Amino acid sequence: MTYGLRVKDTLGNVCVITPDVKNIISSGTVKAPTVLRPDSTYGVNIELPGTTVHAVADIGVLVTVRGYTPSGYQTASVSGLKVGERAFARWLYSGGIFFTRNGSTGVMTSFAETAYHDTFYNFHPIAFWDKLGETTFNRVRLFAGVVYYIYDASHSDYKEIYNLGLIEFIDYVVYLKNM
Amino acid sequence: MKGLNKLLNYDFMDYGKVIIRSRYFPDNWLPFGIISGDTDLGLIITTAYAYTQDRGFQLYKVGSNNTGMYQSINFKYNIGGMIFDIGMWIKVVTQTGNSGIKLSYKWLDSTGSQIGLQHNIASITSVQNFTLHSVADVTAPNGTYRIWLGVETAGNNQPLLAIADNPYVYGGSEYGLKVYDTSGNSSKIVSDVSSIIASGTITMPDVLNDDDTYGVDIDLPGDDYIDTKNLGVIVQARDFDWKLVVNILPYDSGNKFWGNFFGDDAVTYYEKADDGVMTSWSAGAMTPGDPTTYNFAVNVDLFAEWDRNATSIKKVRLFAALFYTFLKSVAAGTTTETFYARDYGFNINGVSGYALTTTRGNIEQVYTSESNGNIFFHGPKTTFDIIIVHTDGSETTLATGVAEDDRGDAWGGGSGGEGLYSATWALASDTALASSDSLKFVLNVWFQTVNGSLTIFTTTFSITYTTQALNSTLLKAGTWALYRYIKGYSTGSWGWGIGHVDIYWGTSTKEVKITNIEYAVSGSGAQRVCSIGSEGIGEIDYMIYQKDYDGS
């Protein structure tokens, strides 16, 4: 390599600092929102330095959930079975507030569950950098929600549905190169 | 791009020491203007009112006076001729008459005196969503050493509610080490850069730690406590094994199978409390004909985190476990708890205070005060205010100035003393709660000292403690004992030195605590528990990074 800054220790170990080195420009723990933003997207903004935009290739983001409250479901034991047979049905909570998410734009749209119809087969928290369909950025959007994998019986479709507000805190790191 | 943001704490993530009307100012920012009941201003921790991060600075004007917040950046060298971009995002929620928000900046010399006019960036007199108000490429006049940036309320009318966020000052001289490649790409290394101080893969243990918490501790460099704001941790599960029992129901003449998963009574599951203490829990034995012994598994998820409570630490605790939500039956009833003050803080329902938890800690915290005159005259007299705080930040006061302890007779005329003192207060009747309500206890301290000239000095201060949401709908009547650990002492020559009163808490020997608080516990149909180690998450990957790391 013909460029870079070479740092050695007394044992001869070497580290070469090049323009590919990224700076962690923001990190920590933030509170997750309980409401949508005015443009119907969702999440926490993290500012990037400067008043001009940064290319997506120069940005890196790690984000994890610090915990969540399992909620948004209801279950019922199926009756009429023999002794020793316990079976349960499980659905999205009737009256719960759920959203679908447009993967291209990040826009959240209300999802109206149908009582005792929309079966879920697991749910878990998820967090990621929501790029909102953009390729350059002057801020980073952190998304965090609980996702349910469901069968939407009314539309005969398998869907990913989000319940927002069940996650209180998220941990994140934003790093940047070409500063 | 003009380098990094020159403002300190521009994201408002660090609390300051200025508190006005129960709201914290962000660190490195100060108030100006007329401080009165006319403007409620300070941090508001809600993403609904934040442009970036999870908080903004609220200016709520309810009278004729105006006030604001500013930061003065001291470059400590002449920045004359240098070019800057200055701005701030502002949202106006409510606006009345001629009320408004003013954003401005000033150039200051090395003594802090203003150079030329104050420069107005924006005067906003209408409701708006978050909007950037800024100036670009403004040149500092010769002799400028500091830049002052302020946001304030304006006008005579009210009410006005506005939020300021994401301020910036870019420009001036750049610092750091810039490394280029042959294509002209570059990276700048600055002092804020974080170092990865530990990383790798760890096997998670199968047993709890001695204090019934769980996880692996990673030593941080050096012997000093490190502020958690300088640390970051990312931890992820890399190997897991779930433990459930399936119950298969054949149907369609045995050609199809309906599977349901239940808790395994042969596995030790654990409940994890907010303070990290794990309590074992066993699933039912799936006895045919007895539905209460079947714990249906609603969901399963992997969970790994930096398990932290303190604000400064020597070790990082890595936690990882496989979590399950089981259906179960829990009878409604009451629980009687002792709440112990801890060394770290909570921000609950808009109240910032030291944490009160149902488990005792082992890290000492102290609040110190000083007074002229080192002969104790009256007091210290300590009392508590007891308040229910609701989710919208409003409060219901249960009592003020109660559970008094007065050291006056014992300490008067002397140089102090030290001990754990208690007094009681009785909640006369059952009190309804919302499940999101929390309890706030304010410890009020009052004492008088006298000096050799017989001049009397009065000192007062308060310390706020808060529980998390109690998740209860009823606070039961009862008599509570409120403990406080007080140390009074003098330094300097008799009559001419300094009097000290310190409040300690956080350990079993020096604590602030409230005992015998009884409240209702709701019945529950679900329980979240986890399995650990080889029966949960067996291995994790992690990375710990630290800034302000000097390599020691």
Interface residues (C-beta under 8 A of the other chain):
Chain A: T2 Y3 G4 L5 I17 T18 P19 D20 V21 K22 N23 I24 S26 S27 G28 V30 K31 A32 P33 T34 V35 P38 V44 N45 I46 E47 P49 G50 T51 T52 L62 T64 R66 G67 P70 Y73 T75 S77 L81 V83 G84 E85 R86 A87 F88 R90 N122 F123 H124 P125 R139 D171 V173 K177 N178 M179
Chain B: M1 K2 G3 L4 N5 Y10 D11 M13 I45 T46 T47 A48 A50 Y51 T52 Q53 D54 R55 D85 G87 N129 S134 A136 N166 Y168 Y170 L177 V179 Y180 D181 T182 N185 S186 S187 K188 I189 V190 D192 V193 S194 K229 G232 V233 I234 V235 Q236 N247 L249 W258 N260 F262 M286 P288 G289 P291 Y294 F296 V298 N299 V300 D301 L302 F303 A304 E305 W306 T325 L327 A526 R528 Y545 K547
